[in-house]
């Protein structure tokens, strides 16, 4: 009887560990109200609350304050939002990644064949692929460029089974300058 109780307790602890959560489930829909180059850190904090972590990242010789919001449910599902602020304390970039079905950013990579550098506009790219979960502004050659990042990851048994990513770079006039698409499928062993 004593061993049965210990076995039951061990099972309960293991089950609780498998269903564990970490972080807090932030509202990514509020990201739509935040404008790159305009929104202050205070406005972001009002909209999303305090970040889980604060750090920095250096991109193209510029240092940005990096805020990260994260939420995990066990090993299979996670959401991460990374926000970067420039020296002016304004939002310079954001990247949202999620393996939750409700957040699916599973873009149709075959539609990237419709992208034509030098011709495709921001609006046309949005019509093809939908809203990008990641956007940032890049200062290069005295001009401000916009970069869109689409990222999708599906996990099985705690490991990636499908990974896709597309990065689109637009010039200061909002015309596609270049793009890159990559994808991998993993076979379980």
N, C-alpha and C positions, 0 to 999 in steps of 0.2 A: 504494500500500500504506500509506503514511504517513497519507494522508487517511482511509483506511478505519479505521485504528486510532484516530485522533482522533474520527471520527464515532462509533465504538463507545464510546469513553470518554465522550463527550458524552451519548450515549443512556443509558449506565449511571448517570451522575450524575443525569440527569433522572428516571430510573425510581426511583432511591433517594430523591429528593426527593418524589416522589408518594406513596411508601409510608412516609414518615417518621412517627415518633411523637414525642410530647412529653409530659412529665409521667410519672406512674406510675399504673398501672391499680389504683385503690383498691377495696376490698371494700365496696360499698354495703350489703350484707346486714347488716353490723355496725351500721348505723344503727338497726336495730330494737331493739337493746339500750340505746340512749341515750334517756333520759327528759327531756323539756322541763321546765325549772325545777328539775331534780334533778342532772343529770350535770355533773361538773366538767370543766374544760379538761384536767386531767391524765388523766382517764378517757377522754376523746375521743382524746387523743394516744396512749394505750395501745391503743385499738381501731383507730385509723386511721393512726397515724404523724403525722409533721410535715406541716402544710399547705404547699401550694405558695406561697401568699401570705398575709400577715396585714395587715389594714387596719382600717377602721372604717366604720360606717354610722350615720346618725342617723335614727331613726324616732320620730315623735310626741314630739319634744323629748328623747328618750333616746338616748344614744350606746352602741353595741354594738361590741365587738371582733369583727371579721369574719375568719373563716378560710375559705380557698378551696382545695379540692382539684380538680385538673384533669388530664384525660388526653385526648390527641388522636391520631387516626390519620388522617394526611393532612388534606384539607379537608372530607371528607364526614362523619366521625364524631368526636364529642366527648362527654365526660362532665364534668359540673361539679357539685360539691357545695359549697354555701355554708352555713356554720354561724355563728350569732351568739351571743355571750356577753354577758350583762348585767354590771352593776357588781359583782354577787356572784360573778362568774366561773362562773356556771352556764349551761348551754345554754338559750337563749331561743328560737331558731328554727333551722330548717334548710330548705334548698331543694335538691332534686336534679333535674338536667335532663340528658337524654342523647339522642343520636341513634343509639345502638347498638340494633340489633334486640333483643338479649338484655335490654335495660333498658326495652323499650317501655312507655311510659306513655300509650299511645294510648287514652284513656278514651272511652267511648261518650257523646258530648255529648247525644244524644237522650234519654238516661236522666235528664238534669238536669230534664226536664219533671216528674219525680216528686218533685222537691224542693219543699217547701211551707214558706216562712218562718213561724215561730211554731209549727210542728208537727213538722217533721223533726228527728230526733235524730242525734247523732254516729254511732251504730250503724246507723241506717237509711241515712244518707248513705254510709257505708262499704260497706254491702250493695249500694247502687246503683252506685257508682263505683269501688269498690276502695280500697285504702290510698292516701292522698295522698302523692305524692313530696315535697311541701313542706308544712311545718306551722310555725306560730309562735304565740306567746302575746302578746297585746296588752293592755296596761293602759290602760283608758279608764273614766273616771267612777268610779274606785274599785273597778272589777270587772276580773277577768281574763277576756278573751275568747280563743277559739282560732280561728285562721284556717287553712284548708286551701287549698293551691294545687296544681292539676293543670295540667301544661304538656306539650305535645307539639309537636315540630318534626320534619318530615321534610325532608331536603335532597336536591337533585339538582344536579349540576354546581357544587357549592360554594355554592348559593343555596337559601333556603327555598322549598319547593314547597307545604307545608301547615303551618299554625300553628294550634294550638288552645290555649285557656287557660280555666280555670274557677277562680274564687276564691269560697270559701264562708266565711262568718263566723258563728260560733256564740257564743251568750251564755254567761254564767258557769254556767248550768245544763246546757249541752251541747245547746241547742235552736238550730236554724238561725235566724239573725237576718236575713241577706240573702245573696244570691249574684249572681254575674255570670259570664256565659259569652261568649266571643268566639272567632271562627275566621276564617281566611282561606285561600284557595287561590290559588296563584300560577301563572300560565300562562307556560311558558318562551317566550322570544322567539328 
